[in-house]
């Protein structure tokens, strides 16, 4: 089709301008500061807070760093054992707020060859209590944290990150309460010293502990000294029970650097753990010369530095989740073809496909279109992952959070609509090299049509896509890009099937005069898309921005019309129209990117604006909450608002159940909304969530139905 010649000139540059993402490499990893989450290929670290009664003197206020490890990777306890380093936290807090020490949960022994370390696998929360001075009355608590940790498998990688978090001081912050309570339960309970004692005898440490609970008596216990470098964690040791007295004999470390007068110990059996600090008697042998790092850790780091930088690869435990994400991405991409913006592009390509009688050229066109779609999704995914790794709080559809991108797409669709309507022909306006591009290589047109289809489909999140995208952004780069690629394969699949299978092609109508009418008809969905984009811009930049865009689109149409004229008047009218467009862009163009202080589209009286901490505040009062995560540029969101969220029966049920309705607007970039989506395992909108006190959040499907919402309301 003629409009593809123009796409060749535009998207050949655009497709090459998107940078590819890069895998995190082994070595010191320091993501850019900003936000509560830092992710690497081995660990996802998140700063959490728990202040169920607000930030007030005498009330419980806790911060915590949650470390979610990839399978087989671990970080370390306060005493790391034979090798390793403990996680370090450096806080920046306002005056009147002080942070205590980490309330370390009980670690586990992690054997690494002939060594034994003390640390954490899977997921652990390191809670830290805050002390608030009386009279502290700031409206919010701004927290900054610089954390460093060593994550190891067989190799070790030093990592660090900078985190920020804002807590409302008057409202409740209790969403992470379950995690904090679990961490408190996992923290060793204090045990009175009583007659317990520790004796140094030659090269051994003799421990006698009294007062342990009856449930532990007679059992084989684990012993974990909080002071490092005292015993040999991997050494052979003995333990026995003498009635209610537990005794153990442990070998002293040859690299011992401490000679404590009191030694804090943790003893554990299954899920129960107790901490006791007993006095040390006897004479300590001479200590070894102190070293910065243990020999085992130094050897591990040297081996890691000499090894080639390669991603650790996915564990078999990750495989089922990845396969499910790939399947969901494939189905979601398939459904994207039904989106109003994508359908005109796909329909026009099918018209061109019908007109092509050569089967091999059909197949080549199908493969080129598929390559354009898949590579564009990979490029968008790489850009998203790269920006998130650099500290940006972004999600799927992030490009339409920019008013400039919205305006640019509106201009492009205006040109496409005018061309389809027959107002002008790109071939008469572009240089002969561009005009001949299609004739020399028609596959380029198919490829760039795939790029265009991706550009207009990416703001949408189809069913099955939401969970896959949310899962993908937490995966290593290679696995995440596989999910993005699966979306592209699903979206290109219908066109690819029609081009590859003759039986499918025979089902399509024969070429004829209807194709001209159909092409002109497709101009109207293009103009409808322009109207939608102008409305989206109005949500971002207000009525002045939307009005400026409409005026500039009129000037653009004038310029295009002038270039289609014939005769001597063409040059003068074209020069005047271009100059008028330039003046208009200079005079009113800035209104397009000018932000508005308040949302333009006011919610109805029953809907409230979502704010961080608002859900926790309402649920703490015993009220159920429904949150609509939405954006003006999300077509699915607007459809659901009209068909389901505006349904009288749904709203009546909401009122009957006294459900608070909150709307989280993601039309413009909002890091707080991005964080909330990430906590729900999502990376784009729409997302619909029911919250009920004492129950985990319930996330509904991206395509809402009245029956589904009413059924969930009935369970409240």
C-alpha positions in Angstrom: 0.0 0.0 0.0 1.2 3.6 -0.7 1.2 4.6 3.0 3.9 2.1 3.7 6.3 4.1 1.6 6.1 6.8 4.1 6.5 4.4 7.0 9.8 3.3 5.4 11.2 6.7 5.8 10.0 7.2 9.4 10.3 3.8 11.1 13.6 2.8 9.5 15.2 5.5 11.7 12.9 4.8 14.7 13.5 1.1 14.7 17.2 1.5 14.8 17.2 4.2 17.5 15.9 2.0 20.3 18.9 0.8 22.4 19.2 -2.9 23.3 19.2 -3.9 27.0 22.3 -5.3 28.7 22.5 -8.1 31.2 23.8 -7.4 34.7 27.3 -8.7 34.8 29.3 -10.3 37.6 31.3 -7.9 39.7 30.3 -5.0 41.9 26.7 -4.0 40.9 25.4 -0.6 41.9 22.0 0.3 40.4 21.1 4.0 40.2 19.4 5.4 43.3 15.7 6.0 43.5 12.6 4.1 44.6 12.0 1.3 47.0 13.2 -1.6 44.8 16.6 -2.6 43.4 16.7 -5.7 41.2 19.7 -7.7 40.0 19.8 -11.1 38.3 20.4 -12.7 41.7 18.4 -10.7 44.2 15.4 -8.4 44.3 15.8 -6.0 47.2 12.9 -3.9 48.4 12.5 -1.4 51.3 9.3 -2.0 53.3 7.7 -0.3 56.2 5.2 -1.2 58.9 3.6 1.5 61.0 0.1 0.2 61.8 -0.7 3.1 64.1 1.2 5.8 62.2 4.6 7.4 62.9 4.2 8.5 66.5 6.3 8.2 69.7 5.6 5.0 71.6 4.0 3.3 68.6 5.5 0.4 66.7 7.4 1.7 63.6 9.6 -0.7 61.6 11.5 -0.5 58.4 12.9 -3.6 56.7 14.9 -4.7 53.7 13.3 -7.7 51.9 15.8 -9.8 49.9 14.2 -12.3 47.5 17.0 -14.6 46.2 17.0 -16.5 42.9 17.2 -20.3 43.5 20.6 -21.5 44.8 21.8 -17.9 45.8 22.1 -16.7 49.3 23.1 -13.7 51.5 24.5 -13.7 55.0 23.7 -13.4 58.7 25.5 -11.0 61.1 28.1 -13.8 61.5 28.6 -15.1 58.0 30.5 -18.3 59.0 33.5 -19.5 57.1 33.1 -16.9 54.4 30.9 -14.1 53.3 29.9 -10.7 54.6 26.7 -9.6 56.5 24.2 -7.2 54.9 24.9 -3.6 55.9 22.3 -0.9 56.2 23.0 2.9 56.3 20.0 5.0 57.1 19.3 8.7 56.4 16.3 9.8 58.5 14.9 13.2 59.6 15.7 14.7 62.9 13.7 13.1 65.7 13.9 9.6 64.1 16.6 7.0 64.9 17.1 3.5 63.6 18.0 0.6 65.8 20.0 -2.6 64.9 18.7 -5.3 62.6 16.5 -7.8 64.3 18.2 -10.7 62.5 16.0 -13.7 61.8 17.4 -17.1 62.6 19.7 -18.1 59.7 20.4 -21.6 58.4 23.7 -23.4 57.9 24.7 -23.4 54.2 27.4 -25.9 53.3 29.6 -24.8 50.4 32.1 -27.6 49.7 34.2 -28.0 52.8 32.9 -24.7 54.2 29.8 -23.8 56.2 28.2 -20.4 56.1 25.3 -18.8 58.0 22.8 -17.1 55.9 19.5 -16.9 54.1 18.0 -18.4 50.9 14.7 -17.8 49.2 13.2 -14.7 50.8 14.1 -13.0 54.0 13.1 -9.7 55.7 15.6 -7.9 57.8 13.5 -5.7 60.1 14.8 -2.5 61.9 12.9 -0.7 64.6 12.6 3.1 64.5 12.4 5.3 67.6 10.3 8.4 67.3 10.9 11.3 69.7 7.8 12.8 71.4 6.4 15.8 69.5 7.5 14.6 66.1 4.8 16.1 63.8 6.1 16.1 60.2 3.3 15.3 57.7 5.4 12.5 56.2 8.5 10.5 57.0 11.1 10.5 54.2 13.5 7.5 54.4 16.7 6.9 52.5 18.7 3.8 52.7 22.0 2.7 51.3 22.4 -1.1 51.6 25.2 -3.4 50.6 25.1 -7.2 50.5 27.2 -10.1 49.2 25.2 -12.7 47.3 26.8 -16.0 46.6 26.2 -19.3 45.0 29.5 -20.9 44.3 30.7 -17.6 43.1 30.2 -14.3 45.1 29.0 -10.9 43.8 29.2 -7.8 46.0 26.1 -5.6 45.3 24.6 -2.5 46.7 21.6 -0.2 46.2 20.1 3.1 47.3 16.4 3.1 48.3 13.8 5.8 49.0 10.5 5.5 50.7 7.9 8.0 52.0 5.5 7.1 54.8 2.4 9.1 55.9 2.8 10.0 59.6 -0.9 10.3 60.3 -2.2 7.2 58.5 -1.6 3.5 58.9 1.1 1.8 56.9 0.3 -1.9 57.4 0.3 -3.6 54.0 3.5 -5.5 54.8 2.4 -6.5 58.3 2.3 -10.2 57.5 5.9 -10.2 56.3 7.0 -8.3 59.4 5.1 -10.6 61.8 6.7 -13.6 60.1 10.2 -12.0 60.6 9.5 -11.4 64.2 8.5 -15.0 64.7 11.7 -16.1 63.0 13.8 -13.9 65.3 15.5 -15.8 68.2 13.7 -15.3 71.5 15.8 -14.1 74.5 16.8 -16.8 77.1 17.9 -15.8 80.6 21.6 -16.6 81.3 20.9 -18.4 84.6 23.6 -21.0 85.3 24.6 -21.2 81.6 28.3 -20.7 80.9 31.0 -21.0 78.3 34.5 -22.3 79.0 37.7 -22.1 76.8 39.6 -25.3 77.2 42.7 -25.6 75.1 41.6 -25.4 71.4 38.0 -26.1 72.2 35.0 -24.2 73.4 32.8 -25.9 76.0 29.2 -24.7 76.1 26.7 -25.5 78.9 23.2 -24.0 78.5 20.4 -24.3 81.0 16.7 -23.2 80.8 16.0 -24.3 77.3 12.3 -25.2 76.8 11.1 -28.8 77.3 10.3 -29.1 73.5 14.0 -28.9 72.8 15.3 -31.2 75.4 16.6 -34.5 74.1 16.8 -33.1 70.6 19.8 -32.3 68.3 20.2 -28.6 68.2 21.9 -26.2 65.9 24.3 -23.7 67.5 25.1 -20.4 65.8 27.6 -17.9 67.5 26.8 -14.3 66.8 30.5 -13.4 67.1 32.4 -14.4 64.0 35.9 -15.9 63.8 35.6 -17.8 67.1 34.8 -21.4 66.1 35.2 -23.5 63.0 31.7 -23.5 61.5 32.5 -26.6 59.5 34.5 -28.4 62.2 33.4 -31.5 63.9 31.7 -30.9 67.3 29.8 -32.9 69.9 26.7 -32.2 71.9 24.8 -34.0 74.6 22.0 -33.6 77.2 22.6 -34.0 80.9 19.0 -33.9 82.1 17.8 -30.3 81.2 21.4 -29.1 80.7 22.6 -29.0 77.1 26.4 -29.3 76.5 28.5 -28.9 73.4 32.2 -28.9 72.6 33.3 -26.9 69.5 36.7 -26.5 67.9 38.2 -23.0 68.1 39.1 -21.3 64.8 42.7 -21.2 63.7 41.9 -17.8 62.3 40.3 -16.5 65.4 40.4 -12.7 65.8 38.1 -12.2 68.9 38.5 -13.1 72.6 35.1 -12.0 74.0 34.3 -12.0 77.7 30.6 -12.7 76.9 29.6 -14.7 73.9 26.0 -14.4 72.4 24.8 -17.7 70.9 21.7 -18.8 69.0 20.4 -22.3 69.5 17.7 -23.6 67.2 15.5 -26.6 66.7 13.2 -26.7 63.7 11.3 -23.3 63.8 12.2 -22.5 67.4 15.3 -20.4 68.2 16.6 -18.8 71.4 19.4 -16.3 72.0 21.5 -16.4 75.1 24.6 -14.3 76.1 26.7 -16.3 78.5 30.0 -15.4 80.2 33.3 -16.9 79.0 35.7 -18.5 81.5 39.2 -19.8 80.8 42.2 -18.4 78.9 41.9 -17.7 75.2 44.8 -18.8 73.0 46.7 -16.1 71.1 44.6 -14.6 68.2 45.6 -14.7 64.5 46.5 -11.5 62.7 43.3 -9.8 61.5 42.5 -9.8 57.8 40.1 -7.7 55.8 38.3 -10.7 54.4 38.4 -14.4 55.2 40.7 -16.5 53.0 37.7 -18.4 51.7 36.0 -15.3 50.6 39.1 -13.8 49.1 39.5 -17.1 47.1 35.9 -17.0 45.9 36.2 -13.4 44.8 39.4 -14.1 42.9 37.8 -17.1 41.2 34.8 -14.9 40.3 37.0 -12.2 38.8 38.9 -14.7 36.7 35.7 -16.3 35.4 34.0 -15.1 32.2 31.0 -12.8 32.8 28.0 -14.9 32.1 24.5 -15.0 33.4 23.9 -17.7 36.0 21.0 -19.2 34.0 17.6 -20.2 35.2 17.2 -22.9 37.8 14.9 -25.8 37.1 12.7 -24.4 39.9 12.0 -21.2 37.8 11.1 -23.2 34.7 7.4 -23.8 35.4 6.7 -20.2 36.2 8.6 -19.1 33.1 6.7 -21.5 30.9 3.4 -20.2 32.2 4.5 -16.6 31.6 5.5 -17.5 28.0 2.1 -19.2 27.4 0.2 -16.2 28.9 2.3 -13.8 26.8 1.6 -15.8 23.6 -2.2 -15.7 24.3 -2.1 -12.1 25.3 -0.3 -11.1 22.1 -2.9 -13.0 20.0 -5.7 -11.0 21.7 -3.9 -7.7 21.0 -5.0 -8.1 17.3 -8.6 -7.3 18.4 -7.6 -3.9 19.8 -9.2 -1.0 18.0 -5.9 0.7 17.1 -4.2 -2.5 15.8 -7.0 -3.8 13.7 -6.8 -1.1 10.9 -3.1 -1.8 10.4 -3.6 -5.5 10.3 -6.7 -5.2 8.0 -4.7 -3.1 5.5 -1.9 -5.6 5.5 -4.4 -8.4 4.8 -5.8 -6.4 1.8 -2.2 -6.1 0.4 -1.8 -9.8 1.2 -5.0 -10.7 -0.8 -3.7 -8.8 -3.8 -0.5 -10.9 -3.8 -0.9 -14.0 -5.8 2.7 -15.4 -5.4 2.8 -17.8 -2.5 6.5 -17.4 -1.9 6.2 -13.6 -1.7 3.2 -14.0 0.6 5.4 -16.1 2.9 8.2 -13.6 2.7 5.8 -10.8 3.6 4.4 -12.8 6.6 7.9 -13.6 7.9 9.0 -9.9 7.5 5.9 -8.7 9.3 6.5 -11.2 12.1 10.1 -10.1 12.4 9.0 -6.5 12.7 6.5 -7.2 15.4 8.8 -9.6 17.4 11.9 -7.4 17.2 9.9 -4.3 18.1 8.6 -6.0 21.2 12.1 -7.1 22.1 13.4 -3.6 21.6 10.6 -2.1 23.8 11.3 -4.8 26.4 15.0 -4.1 26.4 14.4 -0.4 26.7 12.0 -0.9 29.6 14.3 -3.3 31.4 17.3 -1.1 30.8 15.6 2.0 32.2 14.3 0.1 35.2 17.8 -1.2 35.9 18.9 2.4 35.8 16.5 3.2 38.6 13.5 4.5 36.5 10.0 3.5 37.9 8.4 2.5 34.6 5.9 -0.1 33.4 4.4 -1.4 30.2 3.0 1.4 28.0 5.5 3.9 29.5 6.0 5.6 26.2 2.4 7.0 26.1 3.0 8.6 29.5 4.9 11.2 27.5 2.7 14.0 25.9 5.3 14.5 23.1 5.0 10.8 22.1 1.2 11.0 22.2 1.2 14.1 20.0 3.7 12.5 17.6 1.4 9.4 17.2 -1.6 11.7 16.6 0.3 13.4 13.8 1.3 10.1 12.3 -2.2 8.7 12.4 -3.6 11.9 10.9 -1.2 11.5 7.9 -2.2 7.8 7.5 -5.9 8.7 7.7 -5.6 11.4 5.0 -3.6 9.0 2.8 -6.2 6.2 3.2 -9.0 8.6 2.5 -7.4 9.5 -0.9 -6.5 13.1 -0.1 -2.9 12.6 -1.2 -0.4 9.9 -2.4 2.9 9.5 -0.6 4.5 8.5 -3.9 4.0 12.0 -5.3 5.6 13.7 -2.3 8.7 11.6 -1.5 12.0 11.2 -3.3 12.3 8.5 -5.9 14.6 6.5 -3.7 12.0 6.1 -1.1 9.3 5.5 -3.6 11.3 2.7 -5.2 12.0 1.1 -1.8 8.8 -0.9 -1.9 9.3 -2.1 -5.5 12.8 -3.3 -4.8 12.1 -4.9 -1.4 8.4 -5.3 -0.4 9.5 -7.1 2.7 10.7 -3.8 4.1 7.1 -2.6 4.0 5.8 -5.7 5.8 8.6 -5.3 8.5 7.9 -1.7 9.1 4.1 -2.4 9.3 5.0 -4.8 12.1 6.9 -2.0 13.9 3.9 0.3 13.5 1.5 -2.3 14.8 3.7 -2.8 17.9 3.9 0.9 18.5 0.2 1.3 18.7 -0.5 -2.0 20.5 2.0 -1.7 23.3 -0.1 0.6 25.5 -2.7 -2.1 25.9 -2.6 -5.0 28.3 -4.7 -7.9 27.0 -5.9 -10.8 29.2 -3.1 -13.2 30.2 -0.5 -10.5 29.5 -0.7 -8.7 32.9 0.7 -11.5 35.0 3.3 -12.4 32.3 4.6 -8.9 32.1 4.7 -8.5 35.9 6.6 -11.8 36.2 8.9 -10.9 33.4 10.3 -7.6 34.8 11.7 -9.5 37.8 13.4 -12.2 35.7 17.0 -12.1 34.4 17.2 -10.1 31.2 17.4 -13.1 28.8 14.3 -14.8 30.3 12.4 -11.4 30.5 13.1 -10.7 26.8 11.8 -14.2 26.0 8.4 -13.2 27.5 8.4 -10.0 25.5 9.3 -11.9 22.3 6.4 -14.4 23.0 3.9 -11.5 23.0 5.2 -10.5 19.6 4.9 -14.0 18.3 1.3 -14.2 19.5 0.4 -10.9 17.9 2.0 -11.8 14.5 0.6 -15.4 14.5 -2.7 -14.7 12.5 -0.9 -12.9 9.7 1.9 -15.5 9.7 -0.6 -18.3 9.5 -2.4 -16.7 6.6 0.8 -16.3 4.7 2.2 -19.7 5.4 -0.9 -21.9 5.0 -2.5 -21.8 1.6 -5.8 -23.2 3.0 -6.1 -20.1 5.3 -5.3 -17.8 2.4 -8.1 -19.3 0.3 -10.6 -18.3 2.9 -9.9 -14.6 2.3 -12.0 -12.7 -0.3 -10.8 -12.3 -3.9 -9.2 -9.0 -5.0 -11.6 -6.5 -6.6 -13.0 -3.0 -6.4 -14.0 -3.6 -2.8 -10.4 -3.1 -1.8 -10.5 0.6 -2.7 -13.6 1.1 -0.7 -12.2 -0.9 2.2 -9.0 1.2 2.1 -11.0 4.5 2.3 -13.1 3.0 5.1 -10.0 2.3 7.1 -9.3 6.0 7.2 -12.1 6.4 9.8 -10.6 4.1 12.5 -7.4 6.1 12.0 -9.2 9.4 12.6 -11.0 7.8 15.6 -7.5 6.9 17.0 -6.5 10.5 16.5 -9.5 11.6 18.5 -8.6 9.2 21.3 -5.0 10.4 21.4 -6.2 14.0 21.6 -8.4 13.0 24.5 -5.4 11.2 26.2 -3.3 14.4 25.7 -6.1 16.4 27.3 -5.8 14.2 30.4 -2.1 14.9 30.6 -1.8 18.6 29.5 -5.3 20.0 30.0 -7.7 21.6 27.5 -4.9 24.0 26.3 -2.7 21.1 25.3 -5.5 19.3 23.5 -6.6 22.5 21.7 -3.0 23.1 20.6 -2.6 19.6 19.2 -5.9 19.9 17.3 -4.8 23.3 15.8 -1.4 21.8 14.8 -3.1 18.8 13.2 -5.2 21.2 11.1 -2.0 23.0 10.0 -0.4 19.6 9.2 -3.4 18.7 7.0 -3.1 22.0 5.3 0.6 21.4 4.5 0.0 17.9 3.2 -2.8 19.2 1.0 -0.6 22.0 -0.4 2.1 19.5 -1.5 -0.5 17.5 -3.4 -1.4 20.5 -5.6 -0.4 20.8 -9.3 0.7 23.8 -11.2 2.6 27.0 -10.4 0.5 27.7 -7.2 1.9 24.7 -5.5 5.3 26.2 -4.5 3.9 29.4 -3.0 1.0 27.7 -1.1 3.2 24.9 0.2 5.9 27.4 1.4 3.2 29.5 3.1 1.6 26.4 4.8 5.0 25.1 6.1 5.8 28.5 7.5 2.4 28.8 9.1 2.9 25.3 10.7 6.3 26.3 12.0 4.9 29.5 13.6 2.1 27.5 15.1 4.5 24.9 16.5 6.6 27.7 18.1 3.6 29.6 19.4 1.3 27.0 20.8 3.4 23.8 20.7 4.7 24.1 24.3 1.1 23.8 25.6 1.3 20.1 24.5 3.9 19.1 27.0 2.8 21.5 29.7 1.6 19.5 32.8 -1.6 20.3 34.6 -1.7 20.4 38.4 -4.9 18.4 38.8 -6.5 15.7 36.7 -8.8 17.1 34.0 -11.3 14.3 34.1 -12.8 14.4 37.6 -14.0 11.2 39.0 -17.6 10.7 40.0 -18.5 11.4 43.6 -18.2 7.8 44.6 -14.6 7.5 43.3 -11.7 8.8 45.3 -8.1 9.4 44.2 -5.7 6.6 45.2 -2.7 7.7 47.3 0.1 5.7 48.9 -1.1 4.3 52.2 -4.8 5.0 51.6 -5.7 1.4 51.1 -4.0 0.4 54.4 -5.8 3.3 56.2 -9.2 2.2 55.0 -8.7 -1.6 55.6 -7.4 -0.8 59.1 -10.8 0.8 59.7 -12.5 -2.5 58.6 -13.6 -1.3 55.2 -13.2 -3.2 51.9 -11.6 -1.4 49.1 -11.6 -1.7 45.3 -8.8 -0.1 43.3 -8.9 0.7 39.6 -5.4 1.1 38.2 -6.0 2.9 35.0 -4.7 5.4 32.3 -6.3 7.6 29.7 -4.2 6.0 27.0 -5.3 2.4 27.9 -8.2 1.4 25.6 -9.1 -1.6 27.7 -9.4 0.6 30.8 -11.9 2.9 29.1 -13.9 -0.1 27.8 -14.1 -1.5 31.3 -15.2 1.8 32.7 -18.1 2.1 30.3 -19.3 -1.5 30.3 -18.6 -2.8 33.9 -17.4 -0.1 36.3 -20.2 2.1 35.3 -22.9 -0.6 35.5 -25.7 0.3 37.8 -25.9 -3.2 39.4 -22.2 -3.3 40.1 -22.3 0.1 41.7 -25.3 -0.8 43.7 -23.5 -3.9 45.0 -20.4 -1.8 45.8 -22.6 0.6 47.9 -24.4 -2.3 49.6 -21.1 -3.8 50.7 -19.7 -0.4 51.7 -16.7 -0.8 49.4 -14.5 2.2 49.1 -13.7 3.0 45.4 -10.2 4.3 44.6 -8.8 5.2 41.2 -5.0 5.1 40.6 -4.3 7.3 37.5 -1.2 6.2 35.6 -1.8 8.5 32.6 1.3 10.5 33.4 4.3 8.8 35.0 3.8 8.2 38.7 6.4 6.2 40.6 4.0 5.5 43.5 1.5 3.8 41.2 4.4 1.9 39.5 5.5 0.6 42.8 2.0 -0.5 43.8 1.6 -2.4 40.5 4.9 -4.1 41.1 3.8 -5.3 44.5 0.8 -6.9 42.8 3.1 -8.6 40.3 1.9 -6.4 37.4 3.8 -4.0 35.1 1.0 -2.3 33.2 -2.7 -1.3 33.3 -5.5 -2.2 33.6 -5.3 -3.8 37.0 -8.4 -4.3 39.3 -7.9 -5.3 42.9 -10.2 -6.0 45.9 -8.8 -5.5 49.3 -10.5 -6.9 52.4 -9.2 -6.7 56.0 -7.5 -9.9 57.0 -7.4 -11.3 53.4 -4.9 -11.3 50.6 -5.6 -8.9 47.7 -7.7 -10.4 44.9 -6.6 -9.3 41.4 -9.3 -9.6 38.7 -9.0 -10.2 35.0 -7.9 -7.3 32.7 -11.2 -7.7 30.8 -13.9 -7.1 33.4 -17.3 -8.6 33.3 -20.3 -7.6 35.4 -20.8 -11.2 36.6 -17.2 -11.6 37.7 -17.2 -8.4 39.7 -20.5 -9.1 41.3 -19.4 -12.6 42.2 -16.3 -11.3 43.9 -18.4 -8.7 45.7 -20.6 -11.5 47.0 -17.6 -13.1 48.7 -16.7 -9.9 50.7 
